[in-house]
């Protein structure tokens, strides 16, 4: 496969990952002032109503992808992966020519509330590296959601990726 075709495959895979779900979420929060150091992996539990806990889901997503734990990464999307807009097999296949995908988090926006849910937008800058060494960068954000209604299961109370708005950098 030529270097150009391999790079195109990586770009397509990255777009499939981050643009799979374009559901309209809550009103957008203004992103942080750019790619800065987001809160680190803290002791915040996954169902914590904190921006740190939500940001840790995005970190775990990319960690799982880089460790080839595609099913674990897929399950970090809402609705047991369905919010990605892909089947698990299609999600996994999207990484066929990907050597690694890195993410730099910006400062998460404030937590918003709507109808028994909490939302937070996490700005990202993504670098995808193809198996042939080609690179592509993307910028945008993930919106994470968790339920806070009485009777919600532990899974529903955990932050999950609800949608992504990510575009290739020019």
SEBAKE-599707 format. One line per 2 residues: number of its first residue (from 1); their letters; for each residue x, y, z of N, C-alpha, C. Coordinates in steps of 0.1 Angstrom, whole numbers. Example, Ala and Ser with C-alpha at 12.3 -4.5 7.8 and 13.67 -1.06 7.14 Angstrom:
# SEBAKE-599707
1	as	132:-57:78:123:-45:78:132:-33:78 | 128:-22:71:137:-11:71:129:0:79
***
This chain:
# SEBAKE-599707
1	xx	9:-12:0:0:0:0:9:12:0 | 6:22:-8:14:34:-9:12:42:4
3	xx	22:51:6:22:59:18:10:68:18 | 6:74:7:-6:82:6:-19:74:9
5	xx	-20:62:4:-32:54:7:-32:50:21 | -21:47:27:-20:44:41:-24:55:50
7	xx	-19:67:47:-23:79:54:-38:82:53 | -43:81:41:-58:82:39:-65:73:48
9	xx	-61:60:49:-67:50:57:-67:54:72 | -56:60:76:-55:64:90:-65:76:93
11	xx	-65:85:83:-73:97:84:-88:92:85 | -92:83:76:-105:78:76:-108:71:89
13	xx	-99:63:94:-102:56:107:-103:66:118 | -95:77:119:-96:87:129:-110:94:128
15	xx	-114:97:116:-127:104:114:-138:95:118 | -137:82:115:-148:73:119:-149:73:134
17	xx	-137:73:141:-137:72:155:-144:84:162 | -139:96:157:-143:108:164:-156:114:159
19	xx	-160:111:147:-172:117:141:-183:107:140 | -182:95:145:-192:85:143:-205:89:149
21	xx	-205:97:159:-218:101:165:-219:116:164 | -228:121:156:-230:136:155:-243:140:161
23	xx	-248:133:171:-261:137:177:-260:151:182 | -271:157:182:-271:171:187:-272:169:203
25	xx	-262:174:209:-262:174:224:-267:186:230 | -263:189:242:-267:201:249:-260:213:243
27	xx	-264:225:246:-257:236:240:-242:236:243 | -235:239:233:-220:238:234:-215:248:244
29	xx	-205:243:252:-198:251:261:-186:257:254 | -182:269:257:-170:273:251:-158:265:255
31	xx	-150:260:246:-138:252:249:-128:261:257 | -118:254:263:-108:261:270:-99:269:261
33	xx	-89:275:266:-81:284:258:-72:277:249 | -74:264:246:-65:257:237:-60:245:244
35	xx	-52:237:237:-47:225:243:-37:228:254 | -43:226:266:-35:228:278:-35:215:286
37	xx	-28:214:296:-28:202:305:-42:202:312 | -49:191:309:-62:189:316:-59:182:329
39	xx	-69:182:338:-67:175:350:-61:161:348 | -52:156:356:-46:143:354:-55:132:359
41	xx	-51:120:356:-58:108:362:-59:110:377 | -71:114:381:-72:116:396:-80:104:402
43	xx	-82:105:414:-89:94:421:-104:95:420 | -109:105:412:-123:107:410:-129:94:404
45	xx	-140:89:411:-146:77:406:-153:80:393 | -155:69:384:-161:72:371:-175:78:371
47	xx	-182:76:382:-195:82:383:-195:96:390 | -183:101:393:-182:114:400:-187:125:391
49	xx	-194:134:397:-199:146:389:-188:156:388 | -177:153:382:-166:162:381:-160:162:367
51	xx	-154:173:362:-148:174:349:-136:165:348 | -129:163:359:-118:154:360:-122:140:356
53	xx	-133:135:362:-137:122:359:-141:120:344 | -148:130:339:-152:130:325:-139:129:316
55	xx	-129:138:319:-117:139:311:-110:125:312 | -110:118:323:-104:106:324:-110:95:315
57	xx	-122:96:311:-129:87:302:-122:89:288 | -120:101:284:-113:104:271:-99:98:271
59	xx	-92:100:282:-78:94:284:-79:79:283 | -88:73:290:-89:58:289:-93:53:275
61	xx	-101:61:268:-104:57:254:-92:56:246 | -83:66:246:-71:66:238:-61:55:243
63	xx	-60:54:256:-52:43:262:-56:29:257 | -69:27:257:-74:14:252:-71:12:237
65	xx	-73:22:229:-70:21:215:-55:18:213 | -47:25:220:-32:23:218:-28:9:223
67	xx	-35:3:232:-32:-10:237:-40:-21:230 | -46:-17:219:-54:-25:210:-66:-32:217
69	xx	-71:-25:228:-83:-29:235:-95:-22:229 | -98:-26:217:-108:-19:209:-122:-21:215
71	xx	-125:-33:221:-138:-35:227:-140:-26:239 | -129:-25:247:-130:-16:259:-132:-1:254
73	xx	-125:3:244:-126:17:239:-140:19:233 | -145:9:226:-159:10:220:-169:11:231
75	xx	-168:4:242:-178:4:253:-177:18:261 | -167:26:258:-167:39:265:-177:49:258
77	xx	-182:45:246:-192:53:240:-205:50:247 | -215:59:247:-228:57:253:-235:46:246
79	xx	-245:40:253:-253:29:248:-245:17:244 | -235:14:252:-227:2:251:-220:2:237
81	xx	-216:14:233:-208:15:220:-217:20:208 | -230:19:209:-238:23:198:-237:38:194
83	xx	-234:46:204:-233:61:201:-222:64:192 | -213:54:190:-202:57:181:-207:57:166
85	xx	-218:51:164:-224:50:151:-218:39:143 | -211:30:149:-204:19:142:-207:6:150
87	xx	-206:-5:143:-206:-18:150:-192:-20:156 | -191:-29:166:-178:-32:171:-168:-36:161
89	xx	-172:-45:151:-163:-49:141:-159:-38:132 | -168:-29:128:-164:-17:120:-155:-8:128
91	xx	-157:-6:140:-149:2:149:-135:-4:149 | -134:-17:152:-121:-23:153:-113:-22:139
93	xx	-121:-25:128:-115:-25:115:-109:-11:111 | -115:-1:117:-110:13:114:-96:16:118
95	xx	-90:7:126:-77:9:131:-66:0:124 | -71:-7:113:-62:-16:106:-48:-11:103
97	xx	-48:2:98:-35:8:94:-30:19:103 | -35:18:116:-31:28:126:-21:22:135
99	xx	-10:29:136:1:25:146:-2:30:160 | -7:43:160:-10:49:173:-19:61:171
101	xx	-26:64:181:-35:76:182:-32:83:195 | -28:95:195:-26:102:208:-36:114:209
103	xx	-38:118:221:-47:129:224:-41:138:234 | -43:151:232:-39:161:242:-52:168:245
105	xx	-56:168:258:-68:174:263:-67:189:266 | -77:196:262:-78:210:266:-85:211:280
107	xx	-88:223:284:-95:225:297:-110:221:295 | -115:212:302:-130:208:300:-138:220:304
109	xx	-150:221:297:-159:232:300:-167:229:312 | -176:237:316:-184:235:328:-194:224:326
111	xx	-198:218:337:-208:207:336:-221:213:334 | -229:209:324:-242:214:321:-252:203:326
113	xx	-265:207:327:-275:198:331:-287:199:322 | -293:187:320:-305:187:312:-313:174:314
115	xx	-325:175:318:-334:163:320:-328:151:326 | -322:152:338:-317:141:345:-303:137:341
117	xx	-297:145:333:-283:142:328:-273:153:331 | -261:149:331:-250:159:332:-242:158:319
119	xx	-237:169:314:-229:169:301:-216:177:304 | -206:174:297:-194:182:298:-187:180:284
121	xx	-181:191:279:-174:191:267:-159:192:270 | -152:182:263:-137:181:266:-130:184:252
123	xx	-123:196:251:-116:199:239:-104:189:237 | -101:185:224:-90:176:222:-82:180:209
125	xx	-70:176:209:-62:177:197:-56:163:196 | -59:157:184:-55:142:182:-45:141:171
127	xx	-35:132:174:-25:129:164:-26:114:161 | -29:111:148:-30:97:143:-17:94:135
129	xx	-11:83:138:1:78:131:-2:65:124 | 1:65:111:-2:53:103:9:43:105
131	xx	7:31:101:17:20:102:29:23:94 | 27:32:83:39:36:75:46:48:80
133	xx	41:54:91:47:65:97:41:79:94 | 31:79:85:24:91:81:16:96:93
135	xx	15:110:94:8:116:105:-3:125:101 | -14:126:109:-25:135:106:-29:140:120
137	xx	-33:153:120:-38:159:133:-52:164:131 | -60:163:142:-74:167:143:-76:176:155
139	xx	-86:184:155:-90:192:166:-105:192:168 | -110:194:180:-124:194:182:-127:191:197
141	xx	-138:184:199:-142:181:213:-151:168:213 | -151:163:225:-160:152:228:-170:157:238
143	xx	-182:153:237:-192:156:247:-195:143:255 | -193:144:268:-196:132:277:-209:135:284
145	xx	-216:124:287:-228:124:294:-229:114:305 | -236:117:316:-239:107:326:-253:110:331
147	xx	-260:99:336:-273:101:341:-273:103:356 | -282:111:361:-282:114:376:-296:112:382
149	xx	-305:105:374:-318:102:379:-319:91:389 | -328:92:398:-330:82:408:-332:69:401
151	xx	-326:58:406:-328:45:400:-319:42:388 | -311:51:384:-301:48:373:-291:38:378
153	xx	-287:29:369:-277:19:372:-264:25:373 | -254:18:378:-240:23:380:-235:26:366
155	xx	-238:18:356:-234:21:342:-239:34:337 | -252:36:339:-258:49:335:-253:61:342
157	xx	-248:59:354:-242:70:362:-228:73:358 | -222:64:350:-208:66:346:-207:76:334
159	xx	-197:84:333:-195:92:321:-193:83:309 | -199:87:298:-197:80:286:-196:90:274
161	xx	-189:86:264:-188:95:252:-202:96:245 | -208:107:245:-221:109:239:-220:113:224
163	xx	-210:122:221:-208:126:207:-194:132:206 | -191:134:193:-178:140:190:-179:150:179
165	xx	-172:161:179:-171:171:169:-156:173:166 | -151:166:157:-136:166:154:-134:167:139
167	xx	-125:176:135:-122:178:121:-107:178:119 | -103:174:107:-88:174:104:-83:188:104
169	xx	-71:190:109:-64:203:109:-60:206:95 | -60:218:91:-56:221:77:-41:222:76
***
